[in-house]
Each structure stands twice: as C-alpha cells, then as structure tokens.
Amino acid sequence: MKNYFKGRHFQKDIILVAVGYYLRFSLSYRDLVEILRDRGIAVHHTTIMRWVHHYGPIFKLLWRKQQHATSQSWRMDETYLKIKGRWYYFYRAIDNHGLTLDFELRRHRDYQSAYHFLKRLLTIYGRPDCLVTDQYGATLKAIKQVIKNGLLAKGNHQCSKYRNNLIEQDHRLIKHVLVKSSGFQSMRTASKTLSGIEVMHQLHKISQRAINLFGFSALQSLTELLAN
C-alpha cells in the first residue's frame, strides 16, 4: 500500500478520508476543506481534487481485479450527464442483486458505444442467462451484433422496462453524489471521478449484504481495497 502514497505530503488516512467522503457523499471540494479544517488539517480544495483524479482510476483497477459476477441475470442501461455544457452518456451494467458489473463513459449514445460496452462486458463475464435492456434502437442493434458474434444467446436477451427499473434506480444514487459538484471540465477528469464514485458505490452495496455492527466506513473499505 505504501507505493500508492509515496511522495505525498499528507498521511494515507487523511487522503483516504478526503477522497472517500467526496466519492461517497454529495459534498463539494470546499465542503471537505471545511470538514478537515475543523479537525486541524489544512488542505486546499485543488489538492483534494487532484487526489480524487489520481486515485479514482487506481480504485477502478483494483476493483476490476477482484470483481466477479455473482449472478447470471444482468441489467444494462445508460444515463446522461453534462460535461462543459455538452451531454455525455454513462453506460452501466448491474446484476439482479444490484451489484455493479461494469461502467464506461462515452461521448455518444449510439451503436458503437453500446456495442463496445456490451462486447467488453460479455468478454469479461461470459454469457449471462438473462440480459435485460431497454428498447433503444442503437442498443438493440448492438445486441444483434453480439448475438451474431456468439457472445450472447438470442433467447437470453429481454426488453423489459419494468425489469430495468433496478438499474434506473441505481443511476440515481450515482448522480446524487454529483449534486454539489461544480461540474466536469473534461471527459478525462469526469471518467476518473466517476470511476471512484462507482467503486465506492459498489463497496457500499457489498457492505449492505454483510452483517456489520458498525455500519459502512469509507476509510476502512478503501484501505481494504488497496491492501488486497
């Protein structure tokens, strides 16, 4: 774990608390400056921002190494967010327990984006028994292509607005964290930040399935992720 924090001017726990709180709650960087200052720690909001951008992709990489499908019934959908005044699309997939399988930020909501996301999802986890999507034309076209490629059985795909409500609700929890954000200035920084938010959201969901007398801890969860 020391390698991840080598050369930093702040202790590991301070960095993980700042980053973990930002990824877990709807807080601005300046909110975190105030929270840390009340605890005797003086740090600039741009420093916290750099920490988030640096560690978000690291958390994503470590999470991918440990991730595995817990169910063969999946939900795939995309939501949207604004980056510098332009709409971008965030593709996501979860299983029927609500646990995250994969995610990816794309510039367009089109066939290429849907196909790229689906191909990677199915390549990593294999064929599901059930894959539920909406009826958007580009997504259906991508589904036909992955079926043609042998990555998905035709009978295992379903279009169901009702059954896709699970991932629609999960989108809201991700976007809630961004409410107090000042907005993204580039796709690169948005992707890094969203990576951290998704991993933190997944760690919280996993914790809700386990018996824990003391509840969820962002610091403890990130410490365990970095240690594995």
C-alpha positions in Angstrom: 0.0 0.0 0.0 2.9 2.4 0.7 3.6 2.7 -3.1 0.3 4.3 -3.7 1.1 7.2 -1.3 4.8 7.5 -1.8 5.9 11.2 -2.0 2.6 12.5 -0.7 2.8 15.4 1.8 -0.3 14.1 3.7 -0.7 10.9 5.6 -2.6 8.0 3.9 -5.6 8.2 6.2 -6.1 11.9 5.6 -6.1 11.3 1.8 -8.4 8.3 2.0 -10.9 10.2 4.2 -11.0 13.2 1.9 -11.3 11.1 -1.2 -13.7 8.6 0.3 -16.0 11.3 1.6 -16.1 13.0 -1.7 -16.9 9.8 -3.6 -19.5 8.6 -1.0 -21.5 11.8 -0.2 -22.8 14.8 -2.1 -20.0 17.2 -1.0 -18.0 19.8 -2.8 -14.3 20.1 -2.5 -14.7 23.2 -0.4 -17.1 21.3 1.9 -14.3 18.9 2.5 -11.8 21.7 3.2 -14.1 22.9 5.9 -14.6 19.4 7.4 -10.9 18.8 7.5 -10.1 22.2 8.9 -12.4 21.6 11.8 -10.2 18.6 12.5 -7.0 20.6 12.4 -6.0 19.7 8.9 -5.3 22.5 6.4 -5.6 21.4 2.8 -6.5 23.3 -0.4 -9.6 22.2 -2.4 -7.5 21.8 -5.6 -5.3 19.3 -3.7 -8.3 17.2 -2.8 -9.4 17.4 -6.5 -6.0 16.1 -7.6 -6.3 13.2 -5.1 -9.7 12.3 -6.5 -8.4 12.3 -10.1 -5.3 10.3 -9.2 -6.9 7.6 -7.0 -10.2 7.1 -8.9 -8.6 5.1 -11.7 -6.4 3.2 -9.1 -9.6 2.2 -7.2 -11.2 1.1 -10.5 -8.1 -1.0 -11.5 -8.0 -2.8 -8.1 -11.8 -3.3 -8.1 -11.6 -4.9 -11.6 -9.0 -7.4 -10.4 -11.3 -8.5 -7.6 -14.6 -8.3 -9.4 -16.6 -11.4 -10.5 -20.2 -12.0 -11.5 -22.4 -13.1 -8.6 -25.4 -13.7 -10.7 -26.2 -14.6 -14.3 -29.2 -12.2 -14.6 -28.0 -8.7 -15.7 -29.4 -5.2 -16.4 -27.7 -2.9 -18.8 -28.6 0.8 -19.4 -27.1 4.2 -19.9 -27.7 7.5 -18.2 -26.5 11.0 -19.1 -24.5 13.8 -17.6 -23.3 17.2 -18.7 -19.6 18.0 -19.3 -18.7 21.6 -20.1 -22.2 22.2 -21.5 -22.4 19.0 -23.6 -24.3 15.8 -22.8 -22.3 12.6 -22.4 -23.5 9.1 -21.8 -22.6 6.8 -18.9 -23.1 3.1 -19.8 -23.6 0.8 -16.8 -24.4 -2.8 -16.0 -25.5 -4.4 -12.8 -26.7 -7.9 -11.8 -30.1 -8.7 -10.3 -28.7 -8.2 -6.8 -27.9 -4.6 -7.7 -24.1 -5.2 -7.7 -22.1 -3.3 -10.4 -20.6 -5.3 -13.2 -19.1 -2.6 -15.4 -19.3 1.0 -16.4 -18.0 3.3 -19.1 -18.3 7.0 -20.1 -18.9 7.6 -23.8 -19.3 10.7 -26.0 -22.3 9.4 -27.9 -25.4 7.3 -27.3 -25.1 5.2 -30.5 -24.5 1.7 -31.8 -20.7 1.9 -31.5 -20.9 2.9 -27.8 -23.4 0.3 -26.9 -21.6 -2.4 -28.9 -18.2 -1.6 -27.4 -19.6 -1.7 -23.8 -21.6 -4.9 -24.4 -18.6 -6.7 -26.1 -16.3 -6.0 -23.1 -19.0 -6.9 -20.6 -19.7 -10.3 -22.2 -16.0 -11.0 -22.9 -15.1 -10.4 -19.2 -18.0 -12.3 -17.6 -19.2 -14.7 -20.3 -22.8 -15.4 -21.4 -25.5 -14.5 -18.9 -28.7 -16.4 -18.5 -30.6 -13.2 -18.9 -29.6 -9.7 -20.1 -32.3 -7.0 -19.8 -32.1 -3.8 -21.8 -34.4 -1.0 -22.9 -35.7 -0.8 -26.5 -33.4 2.0 -27.7 -32.6 1.3 -31.4 -28.8 1.6 -31.1 -28.8 -0.8 -28.1 -30.9 -3.4 -30.0 -28.6 -3.2 -33.0 -25.6 -3.8 -30.7 -27.4 -6.8 -29.1 -28.0 -8.3 -32.6 -24.3 -7.9 -33.3 -23.0 -9.6 -30.1 -25.5 -12.4 -30.7 -24.1 -12.8 -34.2 -20.6 -12.9 -32.8 -21.6 -15.7 -30.5 -21.2 -13.7 -27.3 -24.8 -13.9 -26.3 -27.6 -16.4 -27.0 -30.7 -14.8 -28.7 -33.1 -16.3 -26.1 -31.2 -14.8 -23.2 -31.9 -11.2 -24.2 -35.1 -9.4 -22.9 -36.5 -5.9 -23.4 -38.5 -5.0 -20.3 -39.0 -1.5 -18.9 -40.3 -2.9 -15.6 -37.4 -5.3 -15.1 -34.9 -2.5 -15.9 -36.2 -0.3 -13.1 -33.5 -1.8 -10.9 -30.7 -0.1 -12.8 -32.7 3.1 -13.3 -32.8 3.5 -9.6 -29.1 2.7 -9.3 -28.4 5.6 -11.7 -30.0 8.0 -9.3 -27.7 7.0 -6.5 -24.6 7.7 -8.7 -25.9 11.1 -9.9 -26.9 12.1 -6.3 -23.2 12.3 -5.4 -22.6 14.8 -8.1 -25.3 17.2 -7.0 -22.9 19.7 -5.3 -20.1 19.2 -7.8 -19.1 22.3 -9.8 -19.3 20.2 -12.9 -16.8 18.4 -15.0 -14.4 20.3 -17.3 -13.3 17.4 -19.5 -14.2 13.8 -20.3 -10.9 12.7 -18.9 -11.5 14.2 -15.4 -15.1 13.1 -15.5 -14.1 9.5 -16.2 -11.6 9.5 -13.4 -14.0 10.9 -10.9 -16.9 8.6 -12.0 -14.5 5.6 -11.6 -14.0 6.4 -8.0 -17.7 7.1 -7.4 -18.7 3.8 -8.9 -16.2 1.8 -6.9 -17.3 3.5 -3.7 -20.9 2.8 -4.5 -20.1 -0.8 -5.2 -18.2 -1.2 -1.9 -21.2 0.3 -0.1 -23.6 -2.1 -1.8 -21.4 -5.1 -0.9 -21.3 -3.9 2.8 -25.1 -3.9 2.9 -25.2 -7.6 2.1 -22.9 -8.4 5.0 -23.5 -8.3 8.8 -21.7 -5.4 10.2 -22.5 -4.0 13.7 -20.6 -0.7 13.0 -22.0 0.1 9.6 -20.2 1.2 6.4 -16.8 3.0 6.6 -15.4 4.7 3.5 -11.9 4.8 5.0 -12.0 1.1 6.1 -13.4 0.0 2.7 -10.8 1.8 0.7 -8.0 0.6 3.0 -9.1 -3.0 2.4 -9.4 -2.4 -1.3 -5.8 -1.1 -1.5 -4.5 -3.8 0.7 -5.8 -6.7 -1.5 
